Amino acid sequence: MNFEEMVKKSAEGNADSQIVLIEQLRPLIISTMRRYGGVQGVDEDAYHDGVLEILKSFEDFDLNRGIPYLGYIKRRLMHFYQNRRRKEKICFSLDQNIGDEEGLSRVDILVDKTVDIEGQFLKERDVIHIRSALQTLTEHQRNIIIEHYFNNISLKDIALYKGVHPVTVSKVKASALKNLRKKLESIC
């Protein structure tokens, strides 16, 4: 019995022909399931859903239209698995073990590229060192450094506020930076 005769008998409801056809179409079901269904390996549920789709196709397929059954079922399975994948939400647990290693989960390998823990630690450490070094300056030097570098006030504006010449402020700033550099070199 040729393939088209088996399709005709399957459409008439012959269970033996349906079983033989399903066995012959097994590679098609598996390849379509993998290609369009997003399934890795052999998923029994997805495979059985494909078998059910073939059984439904026997009822819907019209031999009189002149369309080859293999072309029809290939397209039908493709659309079936694509629609199935769209509807299915795949959820992964971050606590699920990865590979053969016990204790290594997905959450362990996640990397947050927006957070630089080492850089943040070093920055915090530097801030602590700078604060302690600032305490060694005179009050006048400390005020000029804080106003200029932390509050972004120009040396000219600091000089106007303090009522001194801008060159004086510049010299005090240079002296303060020299003292800070010495202190930070001794700390680090």
C-alpha positions as CSV (number, residue, x, y, z in Angstrom):
1,M,0.0,0.0,0.0
2,N,1.5,3.4,-1.0
3,F,1.6,6.5,1.1
4,E,-1.4,8.3,-0.5
5,E,-3.6,5.2,0.0
6,M,-2.6,5.1,3.7
7,V,-3.5,8.8,4.0
8,K,-6.9,8.1,2.5
9,K,-7.5,5.1,4.8
10,S,-6.4,7.2,7.8
11,A,-8.8,10.0,6.8
12,E,-11.5,7.3,6.7
13,G,-10.6,6.4,10.3
14,N,-8.6,3.3,9.9
15,A,-6.6,3.1,13.1
16,D,-3.9,0.7,11.7
17,S,-3.1,3.1,8.8
18,Q,-3.0,6.0,11.3
19,I,-0.5,4.2,13.5
20,V,1.7,3.3,10.5
21,L,1.6,6.9,9.2
22,I,2.4,8.3,12.6
23,E,5.4,6.0,12.9
24,Q,6.6,7.1,9.4
25,L,6.1,10.8,10.3
26,R,8.0,10.5,13.6
27,P,11.2,12.0,12.2
28,L,9.2,14.9,10.7
29,I,7.5,15.5,14.0
30,I,10.8,15.5,15.9
31,S,12.7,17.7,13.5
32,T,9.8,20.2,13.2
33,M,9.4,20.2,17.0
34,R,13.1,21.0,17.4
35,R,13.3,23.6,14.7
36,Y,10.1,25.6,15.4
37,G,9.1,24.6,18.8
38,G,12.1,25.7,20.7
39,V,12.5,22.3,22.3
40,Q,15.9,20.9,23.1
41,G,16.2,17.1,23.0
42,V,13.1,15.0,22.8
43,D,10.2,16.4,24.8
44,E,7.5,13.8,25.1
45,D,4.7,16.3,25.6
46,A,5.7,18.2,22.5
47,Y,6.0,15.0,20.6
48,H,2.5,13.8,21.6
49,D,1.0,17.1,20.8
50,G,2.5,16.8,17.3
51,V,0.9,13.3,17.0
52,L,-2.4,14.7,18.1
53,E,-2.0,17.4,15.4
54,I,-1.4,14.7,12.8
55,L,-4.6,12.9,14.0
56,K,-6.6,16.1,13.6
57,S,-5.1,16.6,10.2
58,F,-6.7,13.4,9.0
59,E,-10.1,14.9,9.6
60,D,-9.2,18.2,8.0
61,F,-7.2,17.1,5.0
62,D,-9.0,17.0,1.6
63,L,-7.5,14.6,-0.9
64,N,-9.6,16.1,-3.7
65,R,-7.7,19.4,-3.6
66,G,-4.7,17.8,-5.1
67,I,-2.3,19.0,-2.4
68,P,0.4,16.5,-1.3
69,Y,-0.2,15.3,2.2
70,L,3.5,15.6,3.2
71,G,3.6,19.3,2.2
72,Y,0.3,19.9,4.0
73,I,1.4,18.2,7.3
74,K,4.8,19.7,7.2
75,R,3.4,23.3,7.1
76,R,0.7,22.4,9.6
77,L,3.2,21.0,12.1
78,M,5.5,24.1,11.6
79,H,2.6,26.5,12.4
80,F,1.4,24.3,15.2
81,Y,4.8,24.3,17.0
82,Q,5.4,28.0,16.3
83,N,2.0,28.9,17.9
84,R,2.7,26.5,20.8
85,R,6.0,28.2,21.5
86,R,4.4,31.7,21.3
87,K,1.8,30.7,23.9
88,E,4.2,28.9,26.2
89,K,6.1,30.9,28.7
90,I,9.4,29.3,29.5
91,C,10.3,29.9,33.1
92,F,13.8,29.2,34.5
93,S,14.5,29.0,38.1
94,L,17.6,30.9,39.1
95,D,18.1,28.4,41.9
96,Q,18.2,25.5,39.4
97,N,21.6,23.6,39.4
98,I,23.7,24.0,36.3
99,G,25.5,21.0,34.9
100,D,26.9,18.2,37.1
101,E,28.2,20.5,39.8
102,E,26.2,20.6,43.0
103,G,25.7,24.0,44.5
104,L,26.3,26.0,41.2
105,S,23.1,27.7,40.1
106,R,22.2,30.2,37.5
107,V,22.1,33.0,40.1
108,D,25.8,32.2,40.8
109,I,26.9,33.0,37.3
110,L,24.9,36.2,36.8
111,V,27.1,39.2,36.5
112,D,25.8,42.7,37.0
113,K,28.0,44.8,34.8
114,T,26.6,48.0,36.2
115,V,28.1,47.4,39.6
116,D,31.8,47.5,40.2
117,I,32.3,46.2,43.7
118,E,36.0,46.5,43.7
119,G,36.0,50.0,42.2
120,Q,33.3,51.0,44.7
121,F,35.4,49.7,47.6
122,L,38.5,51.4,46.4
123,K,36.6,54.7,46.0
124,E,35.2,54.4,49.5
125,R,38.6,53.7,50.9
126,D,40.1,56.7,49.0
127,V,37.3,58.9,50.4
128,I,38.2,57.8,53.9
129,H,41.9,58.5,53.3
130,I,41.1,61.9,51.8
131,R,38.9,62.9,54.7
132,S,41.6,62.0,57.2
133,A,44.2,63.9,55.1
134,L,41.9,66.9,55.0
135,Q,41.8,67.0,58.8
136,T,45.6,67.6,58.8
137,L,45.2,70.8,56.9
138,T,44.7,74.2,58.5
139,E,41.1,75.4,58.6
140,H,41.8,78.0,56.0
141,Q,43.4,75.5,53.6
142,R,40.6,72.9,54.2
143,N,37.9,75.5,53.5
144,I,39.6,76.5,50.2
145,I,40.0,72.9,49.1
146,I,36.4,72.0,50.0
147,E,34.9,75.1,48.4
148,H,36.9,74.7,45.2
149,Y,36.9,70.9,44.6
150,F,33.8,69.7,46.4
151,N,31.5,72.7,45.9
152,N,32.9,73.7,42.4
153,I,33.4,77.4,43.4
154,S,36.1,79.1,41.4
155,L,39.2,80.5,43.1
156,K,38.2,84.0,42.0
157,D,34.9,83.7,43.8
158,I,36.5,82.2,46.9
159,A,38.9,85.2,46.9
160,L,36.0,87.7,46.6
161,Y,34.1,85.9,49.4
162,K,37.1,85.9,51.7
163,G,38.2,89.4,50.7
164,V,41.7,88.4,49.6
165,H,43.6,88.5,46.4
166,P,43.0,85.5,44.0
167,V,46.8,84.8,43.9
168,T,46.7,84.4,47.7
169,V,43.9,81.8,47.4
170,S,45.8,80.0,44.6
171,K,49.0,79.9,46.8
172,V,47.0,78.5,49.7
173,K,45.4,75.9,47.5
174,A,48.8,74.9,46.1
175,S,50.2,74.6,49.6
176,A,47.2,72.6,50.7
177,L,47.5,70.2,47.8
178,K,51.2,69.7,48.5
179,N,50.3,68.8,52.1
180,L,47.5,66.5,51.0
181,R,49.8,64.7,48.6
182,K,52.4,64.1,51.3
183,K,49.8,62.8,53.7
184,L,48.1,60.5,51.1
185,E,51.5,59.1,50.1
186,S,52.3,58.2,53.7
187,I,48.8,56.6,54.1
188,C,48.8,54.6,50.9
